Structures are given as C-alpha cells and as structure tokens.
C-alpha cells in the first residue's frame, strides 16, 4: 500500500488510542507489539513521529507505519 492512498479505519466511538488503532487495523497482534513499534519511532501521526502509545486519535488523523497509511474516520 502506498503512503498516498490511506486505508480508512471507521470508528463508531472516538477518540481511540494509538496502540488500539494499530491492533484494530491488524498492523500488530497485541499491545506489546504496538508498544515496541511506537517506542522505536516507527509510527508517525499526521507526519510526526509519535512515541506515546496512548496518543488519542480523532476524525481525520493519519497514522503511518512502514509503507502503510491509515486514516481515522467516524461512521
């Protein structure tokens, strides 16, 4: 997946924690794996490296990890 075309993650409730979003998007299998990726600086939120697993995400926020880009949307 290219960083130009985000994968939309639809939520019914917001905000959602960064670690929770990574699990919901099936990027990681568990919270520990999410924590490692985040602490290693592998995750960007809205273009900025994010090291807080509990960072709250809302409508329109974009999360990049590797070559994948996810965008938060509310349904």
C-alpha positions as CSV (number, residue, x, y, z in Angstrom):
1,X,0.0,0.0,0.0
2,X,1.3,3.4,-1.0
3,X,1.5,6.3,1.5
4,X,-0.5,8.3,-1.0
5,X,-3.8,6.3,-0.5
6,X,-4.8,5.9,3.1
7,X,-6.7,2.9,4.4
8,X,-9.8,4.2,6.1
9,X,-10.4,2.9,9.7
10,X,-14.0,3.5,10.6
11,X,-14.8,4.1,14.2
12,X,-18.2,4.4,16.0
13,X,-16.6,5.9,19.1
14,X,-13.7,8.3,19.3
15,X,-11.1,9.1,20.4
16,X,-9.1,5.9,20.2
17,X,-5.6,5.3,21.5
18,X,-2.8,4.8,19.0
19,X,-2.0,1.3,20.2
20,X,-5.6,0.4,19.9
21,X,-5.8,1.7,16.4
22,X,-2.8,-0.4,15.4
23,X,-4.5,-3.5,16.8
24,X,-7.8,-2.7,15.1
25,X,-6.0,-2.2,11.8
26,X,-4.3,-5.6,12.2
27,X,-0.9,-3.9,12.0
28,X,0.1,-5.6,15.2
29,X,-1.2,-8.6,17.1
30,X,-1.1,-7.2,20.6
31,X,-0.4,-4.2,22.8
32,X,3.2,-5.2,23.5
33,X,4.0,-5.4,19.8
34,X,2.3,-2.0,19.3
35,X,4.4,-0.5,22.1
36,X,7.6,-1.7,20.6
37,X,6.9,-0.2,17.2
38,X,5.8,3.1,18.8
39,X,8.8,3.4,21.2
40,X,11.2,2.5,18.3
41,X,9.9,5.6,16.4
42,X,8.4,3.5,13.6
43,X,5.0,5.2,13.8
44,X,4.0,8.7,12.6
45,X,0.8,10.5,13.4
46,X,0.0,13.3,11.0
47,X,3.5,13.2,9.7
48,X,5.2,13.5,13.1
49,X,7.0,10.6,14.9
50,X,4.8,9.6,17.8
51,X,6.2,7.8,20.9
52,X,3.1,7.8,23.1
53,X,1.1,4.6,22.8
54,X,-1.9,6.3,24.4
55,X,-2.0,9.2,21.9
56,X,-5.6,9.9,21.3
57,X,-6.7,9.9,17.6
58,X,-9.8,11.5,16.2
59,X,-11.6,12.0,12.9
60,X,-9.1,12.8,10.1
61,X,-5.9,11.8,11.9
62,X,-3.5,9.8,9.8
63,X,-1.2,7.1,11.1
64,X,1.8,5.8,9.0
65,X,3.8,2.7,9.8
66,X,6.2,1.3,7.2
67,X,4.7,1.9,3.8
68,X,1.1,1.8,5.1
69,X,-1.1,4.8,5.8
70,X,-4.3,4.7,7.9
71,X,-6.9,7.5,8.3
72,X,-9.4,7.7,11.2
73,X,-13.0,8.2,10.1
74,X,-16.2,8.1,12.1
75,X,-19.2,6.2,10.9
